[in-house]
Amino acid sequence: MSVPVLVPAVGESISSGVLSAWHKKDGDHVAVGDLLFTLDTDKVSSEVTALEAGVLKITVTEGTEVPIGSAVGEIDTAAAAPAAAEKLEAGSSKSGKDKAETKKSAPAPTPEVPAPKNPPASSSNLPAPTSAPATSSQLPTPTRPEGRVSRRRLTPLRRKIAMQLVNAQQTAAILTTFNEVDMSAVMSLRKEVQEGFQAKHGVKLGFMSFFLKATVEALKAVPQINAQLEGDELIENHYYDIGVAVGTEKGLVVPVIRGCETLSLAGLEKELLGYAVKAREGKIGLSDLQGGCFTISNGGVYGSLLSTPILNPPQSGILGMHKIQERPVAVNGKVEIRPMMYLALSYDHRVVDGKEAVTFLIKIKEALENPVRLFLD
């Protein structure tokens, strides 16, 4: 009996995906729960496992876009399991080997060759043979130059990202405002409490949790940035579900940390760690990406010193973090070297005015330059 391998539904708004990789080969025996293939959609990647045991027959190749519910292969549930097949093959091989051994005879003795009475002159006294000219078949074949370009279809996720970014540029009045923050206090505090924090909570204290806490405080102070346009109406959010942009091998995703205002720094770090593991394993789900009201993007991990982040629609603001770099700054009338970070707030000018954007960044700056107020647990 053959059972079809179907493309499962992975979300209400997803109608197709790309079969990006088969994890089993055609003709392999699979068990229930074995990983069969990976399906990439415009939002998430999903791993599809076998629902039946048997021999796999692949009917759709890697890289093909497939509709939800379509068949990409089938499993022959009546095929013998590999253990039984190996046992049968081993028995046949042993029987054949026994028969061959009975027919095997002792090797014939090698006849003794008498030494010549007059040995030939040494090879060093013989004239060297004349080399024959190389024929065309013996000449090395010139290698063909590699192609100067390659062409491949965009993955659904990359197509979705492209569409979202273009949509953001075309539908919002995006403006970016900058400021900078002295990271000395945060760095000093992290160093002071890191050992005890990690021993108590089981996670390291990073920079992102400070930024999430500071963002919550700034959004409370400037609620216009926590709002969005919907037609002719302005919707102001009274919750603080903040997305954190994460770069993966397949593209950028923005998992959302829910209820940031209710989480401690330790709670935020645990949420961030959980998403980092999911992103690394390609297991971020559709529900992880929905419902954020603001986004933070950290280009500093790649060495970016300054950038203008693009909005994540329908949100009205996104905060860009950047590389921490030691620079000379004026402190109490003197020049000192401090670890500084540029901050960038891109916002929808239809919703947020310049004064509000500047105020938001100042609130972020004040919170990070006096981090004790963020209530370490």
Order of alpha helices (4+ residues) and beta strands (2+ residues): beta-beta-beta-beta-beta-beta-beta-beta-alpha-alpha-beta-alpha-alpha-beta-beta-beta-beta-beta-beta-alpha-beta-beta-beta-beta-alpha
